[in-house]
Amino acid sequence: MLDYDVRMNAPSSIDCRWTIGVATLVAAIGWLSAASIASAQKATEAGPMALVLLDGQSVAIKSLAIAAGELSGDAVPNGLHLDDLRRIDLATPIAPQKANVIVELRGGGRVLGSSATIGDDKCLVEWSLGEQIGFPIDVVRAIRFEPAAPAGELDKAIGTPAADADRIFFKVDGKTDSVTGLIESLTAEQVVFQLEGQERTLPSERLFGIVFAQPLVQDEPTRCLLSLRDGSLLAGDLTDLRGATATLALPGGSNLELPWSAVSKVEVRSDRVAFLSDLKPIAVEERTLVTLHRPWQRDKSVSGKPLRLGSRTFDKGLGVHSRAALTFAAGREYATLAAVIGIDAETAGKGDCVFTVLGDGQPIFSKRMKGTDPPQDIQVDIGKFEQVTLLVEPGADLDLADHADWCEARMIKTK
């Protein structure tokens, strides 16, 4: 099956040129040119930022530095830590770039680029936000060479990677096929890999995708997710920010340096916060009056669409249909329940229901909301309760169009 695609190949001068090229280009992981850093310095000084705290409050700042998780800078409140934040917003909007390749990383990151090469256990990506950006190969989950093309088998392989072999997908006669082996190098001309103890090559133009072997032990969730201006994502721990350069600790322990001006937003997974959509409720009660039953949804509206209140879209939250009661264990560990409540915009202004928060079965907050009402931020004191229940009951018009959203519903520990 492979005779027309994969051929035996002895070591060639290509490998030597590759080794020399990597030594020249890569002085450290995440190497970026001096010109890119200088450009980043200028952009960082000019761009305002805002810190969004756990309770939703936004604090405008003029400069920011981070060292070991501690924040400082002009207009930054004293004693602030990364774990006190939900996110960092920068003034640079995202302008997604058309990518020839997408490099998927451990932890949920992905980098959009024009090309990717591999050598000396590193993956280098030609990047729109700098000349190149590099990653240790053990951080890379997969490379897509035709991101816009349907990739059912490639997606399956990414979801269930092997622990001891890479899988190479290639094109032949308008279809895709694959082999398993161990990648040695990838250049603009060819990919070199070991197959059954022998060295093989494929022309790079035939590559459709590569799925790399992954450790059996899954990574712990990363603390930060960086959205970059070109649409790329980087997951890790933002350990250091000095001037124009940010340092991100990647899953697996390696560090990546990148220009701060490339970052559009930093989402923080704080140890002080538990999103209810990430938890399993200890009790669920759902009962409709005149409409068909719609079960509650995690991070979606009750109809399975993105959560939308007014003009705002939310990544996290609970979508329910009245009447619905979801009970979660609080254990007196959390001080505050915070959320943005309202009736989902998919109802086009219809719906009327009552949002109630119960602490150990007793009402501690209640608000009636109509489909025409703007979303409302709420904060409820839950410090003395073992259990918290989110209850939605019908208002007028029975339960018609009662697509209720508890957006960004979360329990927050005291600092």
C-alpha positions in Angstrom: 0.0 0.0 0.0 2.9 2.3 0.7 5.1 1.6 -2.3 4.0 4.6 -4.2 4.3 7.0 -1.3 6.9 5.9 1.2 10.4 5.0 0.1 13.6 3.8 1.8 16.0 6.7 2.3 19.6 6.9 3.5 20.7 9.9 5.6 21.2 12.8 3.3 22.6 16.4 3.3 19.1 17.6 4.0 19.4 16.4 7.6 22.7 18.1 8.0 21.4 21.4 6.7 18.4 21.0 9.0 20.5 20.5 12.1 22.6 23.6 11.3 19.5 25.6 10.5 17.9 24.8 13.9 21.1 25.6 15.8 21.2 29.0 14.1 17.5 29.8 14.5 16.8 28.5 18.0 18.8 30.0 20.9 16.1 29.1 23.4 12.6 27.6 23.4 10.2 30.2 21.9 12.9 32.2 20.2 11.8 35.4 18.7 13.7 38.0 16.7 15.1 41.2 18.3 13.0 43.1 15.8 9.8 41.4 17.0 10.6 42.1 20.7 11.3 45.8 19.9 8.0 46.1 18.1 6.3 44.4 21.0 7.9 46.8 23.5 6.4 49.8 21.6 3.0 48.3 21.3 2.9 47.3 25.0 3.6 50.8 26.2 0.8 52.2 24.0 -2.0 49.8 24.8 -4.3 50.1 27.9 -5.4 47.0 29.8 -8.1 46.0 32.3 -8.1 43.4 35.0 -11.4 41.7 35.5 -11.7 40.4 39.1 -13.5 37.3 40.3 -16.6 39.3 41.2 -16.8 40.8 37.7 -15.4 44.2 38.6 -13.1 45.7 35.9 -10.1 47.7 36.9 -8.4 49.8 34.2 -4.6 49.8 34.4 -1.8 51.5 32.5 1.0 48.9 32.9 1.4 45.4 34.2 4.2 43.2 35.6 3.9 39.7 36.9 6.4 37.8 39.0 5.6 34.4 40.6 1.9 35.1 40.3 2.0 38.5 42.0 0.8 41.6 40.0 2.2 45.1 40.0 2.1 48.2 37.8 0.6 51.6 37.3 -3.0 51.6 38.8 -2.8 47.9 39.8 -4.4 47.4 43.3 -1.9 46.4 46.0 -1.7 42.7 46.9 -3.3 41.4 43.7 -2.5 37.9 42.6 -3.3 36.0 39.4 -5.8 33.9 41.4 -7.7 37.0 42.1 -8.5 37.5 38.4 -10.9 36.0 35.9 -9.1 37.5 33.0 -6.8 40.3 31.6 -8.3 42.3 28.7 -5.9 44.1 26.4 -6.8 46.8 23.8 -5.5 44.7 20.9 -8.5 43.1 19.1 -8.2 39.6 17.6 -7.8 39.5 13.9 -7.8 35.8 13.0 -5.3 34.9 10.2 -5.8 32.4 7.5 -3.6 29.5 8.4 -1.8 27.0 6.1 -1.0 24.9 9.2 -2.4 24.6 12.7 -0.2 23.2 15.4 -2.3 21.8 18.3 -0.6 21.8 21.7 -1.2 20.0 25.0 -3.5 21.8 27.4 -5.8 23.1 24.6 -3.5 25.5 22.8 -3.2 25.9 19.1 -0.9 28.0 16.9 -1.9 29.3 13.4 1.0 29.5 11.0 2.1 29.5 7.4 4.4 26.5 7.8 5.9 24.1 10.4 9.2 22.2 10.6 10.6 19.7 13.0 14.1 18.9 14.1 16.2 18.3 17.2 13.0 17.5 19.1 11.6 21.0 18.5 8.7 22.2 16.3 9.2 25.6 14.7 6.2 27.5 13.3 6.3 30.4 10.9 4.0 32.8 12.7 2.2 36.0 11.7 3.0 37.6 15.1 6.7 37.1 14.9 9.3 35.5 12.6 9.1 32.1 14.3 7.8 30.5 17.5 9.2 27.2 18.8 7.9 24.4 21.0 9.5 21.2 22.4 8.1 18.3 20.4 6.6 16.7 23.5 4.3 19.7 23.9 2.8 19.2 20.4 -0.3 17.0 20.0 -0.8 17.3 16.3 -0.2 19.3 13.1 -2.9 20.0 10.5 -1.6 20.8 7.1 -5.0 21.4 5.5 -7.0 23.0 8.3 -10.1 23.7 6.1 -10.4 20.2 4.8 -12.7 17.6 6.4 -10.6 15.5 8.8 -12.7 12.8 10.4 -10.0 10.2 10.8 -7.4 12.7 11.9 -9.8 14.1 14.5 -10.4 10.6 15.9 -6.7 10.0 16.1 -6.1 13.3 17.9 -8.8 12.2 20.4 -7.2 8.8 21.0 -3.5 9.2 20.4 -1.1 6.3 20.9 1.4 6.4 23.7 4.4 4.9 21.8 4.1 5.9 18.1 3.2 8.9 15.9 0.6 8.6 13.2 1.3 10.2 9.8 -1.7 11.0 7.5 -0.9 11.6 3.8 -2.8 12.2 0.6 -3.0 9.7 -2.3 -5.4 9.7 -5.3 -7.6 12.3 -3.7 -8.0 10.3 -0.4 -6.1 10.1 2.9 -4.2 7.2 4.3 -2.0 6.8 7.3 0.9 4.9 8.8 2.4 4.7 12.3 6.0 5.4 13.0 8.3 7.8 14.8 8.9 11.3 13.3 12.6 12.2 13.0 12.4 15.5 11.1 10.1 17.6 8.9 11.4 20.2 6.3 9.7 22.0 3.5 10.7 19.1 1.2 10.1 16.0 3.2 9.2 14.2 6.4 11.6 11.6 7.7 10.3 8.9 10.1 11.1 5.4 11.4 8.7 2.6 10.2 9.3 -0.9 11.4 12.9 -0.1 12.2 13.7 1.4 8.9 14.0 5.0 7.8 11.3 6.2 5.4 10.5 9.6 3.8 7.4 11.3 2.3 7.3 14.5 0.3 6.0 17.2 2.5 3.4 18.3 -0.1 1.6 15.0 0.5 1.2 15.5 4.2 -2.3 15.9 5.5 -1.6 15.7 9.3 0.6 14.3 12.0 -0.7 13.0 15.4 2.1 12.7 17.9 2.4 10.1 20.6 1.1 11.4 24.0 1.8 10.3 27.6 -0.9 8.1 29.2 -1.2 10.5 32.1 -3.4 13.5 31.3 -2.2 17.0 32.1 -3.6 19.0 34.9 -5.8 21.9 33.8 -3.7 24.9 33.0 -4.1 28.1 35.0 -4.1 30.5 32.0 -5.4 30.5 28.4 -3.9 33.2 26.2 -5.8 34.4 23.2 -3.5 35.9 20.6 -4.2 38.6 18.1 -4.0 36.2 15.1 -6.6 33.7 16.6 -4.0 31.4 18.2 -4.4 30.1 21.7 -1.7 29.2 24.2 -2.3 27.3 27.5 0.0 27.3 30.5 0.9 29.3 33.6 1.8 33.0 33.1 4.7 33.0 35.4 6.5 36.2 34.4 5.8 39.5 32.6 8.5 42.0 32.3 8.3 44.9 29.9 7.5 43.6 26.5 8.1 39.8 27.1 5.8 37.3 28.8 6.9 33.9 30.0 4.5 31.0 29.8 5.1 27.6 31.6 3.8 25.0 29.2 2.4 21.6 30.1 5.3 19.3 30.6 7.5 21.9 32.3 9.1 23.9 29.5 8.9 27.7 29.2 7.9 29.8 26.2 8.7 33.5 25.7 6.5 35.6 23.5 5.8 39.3 23.0 3.1 40.7 25.3 1.8 42.8 22.4 0.8 39.5 20.7 -1.7 38.8 23.5 -5.4 39.9 23.2 -6.8 38.3 26.3 -5.7 36.1 29.2 -8.3 33.9 30.9 -7.4 32.7 34.3 -8.5 29.5 36.0 -8.4 30.6 39.6 -8.1 28.1 42.5 -10.6 30.3 44.3 -13.4 29.7 41.7 -15.6 26.7 41.0 -17.8 27.1 37.9 -21.1 25.2 38.4 -21.1 23.9 34.9 -17.9 22.0 35.8 -19.5 20.4 38.8 -22.0 17.5 39.1 -25.2 18.6 40.8 -26.2 16.5 43.8 -29.9 16.8 42.9 -31.8 17.8 39.8 -35.5 18.5 39.5 -37.1 19.4 36.2 -40.8 19.8 35.4 -42.5 21.6 32.6 -46.1 22.8 32.5 -47.2 23.0 28.8 -44.0 22.7 26.8 -41.9 19.7 25.8 -39.2 18.7 28.3 -35.8 20.2 27.7 -33.0 18.9 30.0 -30.5 21.4 31.4 -27.3 22.1 29.5 -23.7 22.8 30.5 -22.1 25.9 28.9 -25.0 26.1 26.4 -28.6 27.4 26.3 -31.3 24.9 27.0 -31.7 24.4 23.2 -28.0 23.5 22.9 -26.8 26.9 21.4 -24.2 29.3 22.7 -25.3 31.2 25.9 -26.5 34.7 24.9 -28.0 37.4 27.0 -28.7 40.6 25.1 -25.6 41.3 22.9 -23.3 39.3 25.1 -22.1 35.7 24.5 -20.8 33.5 27.4 -18.5 30.5 27.3 -19.5 29.2 30.8 -22.9 28.8 32.4 -26.0 26.7 32.8 -29.0 26.7 30.5 -32.4 25.5 31.9 -36.1 25.6 31.2 -38.6 26.4 33.9 -39.3 24.7 36.2 -35.8 23.6 37.0 -33.8 23.2 40.3 -30.1 22.3 40.3 -28.5 21.7 43.7 -24.8 21.8 44.3 -22.6 21.0 47.3 -21.0 24.2 48.7 -19.7 22.8 52.0 -19.4 26.2 53.6 -16.1 26.5 51.6 -17.3 29.4 49.4 -18.2 33.0 50.3 -20.1 34.1 47.2 -22.3 32.8 44.4 -21.9 35.0 41.3 -23.7 34.8 38.0 -25.2 36.8 35.1 -28.9 35.9 34.8 -31.5 36.4 32.2 -33.6 34.8 29.5 -31.6 33.7 26.5 -31.6 36.0 23.4 -32.8 33.0 21.3 -36.3 33.6 22.5 -36.4 37.1 20.8 -37.7 38.9 23.8 -40.2 36.2 24.9 -40.3 34.4 28.3 -41.0 35.4 31.9 -39.6 33.5 34.9 -38.3 33.9 38.4 -34.7 33.2 39.3 -34.2 32.0 42.9 -31.1 31.0 44.9 -31.7 28.7 47.9 -29.2 28.1 50.7 -29.9 24.8 52.4 -33.4 24.9 51.0 -34.2 28.5 52.2 -34.6 31.4 49.6 -31.7 33.9 49.9 -32.2 35.7 46.5 -35.1 36.1 44.1 -35.5 38.1 40.9 -38.2 38.0 38.2 -36.9 38.4 34.7 -38.6 38.9 31.3 -37.2 38.2 27.9 -37.1 42.0 27.2 -35.0 42.7 30.4 -31.3 43.3 30.2 -29.0 40.7 31.8 -28.3 41.2 35.5 -25.1 40.5 37.5 -25.8 39.0 40.9 -23.7 38.2 43.9 -25.2 36.2 46.8 -23.7 35.4 50.1 -23.5 31.6 50.5 -20.7 31.4 53.2 -22.8 29.5 55.8 -24.5 27.0 53.6 -23.8 23.3 52.9 -25.9 23.3 49.7 -26.9 25.8 47.1 -29.8 25.5 44.7 -30.4 27.4 41.5 -34.2 27.4 40.9 -36.1 28.8 38.0 -39.9 28.9 38.1 -42.5 30.1 35.5 -43.8 33.7 35.6 -46.6 34.9 33.4 -47.5 32.9 30.2 -46.9 29.6 32.0 -43.5 28.2 30.9 -43.5 29.4 27.3 -40.1 30.4 26.0 -38.6 30.3 29.5 -35.0 29.6 28.3 -33.3 30.8 31.5 -29.5 31.2 31.7 -27.2 31.3 34.7 -24.2 32.6 32.8 -20.8 32.3 34.4 -22.4 30.8 37.5 -19.6 30.3 39.9 -18.8 29.9 43.6 -16.0 32.1 44.9 -13.8 31.4 48.0 -12.6 34.3 50.2 -9.1 35.4 49.5 
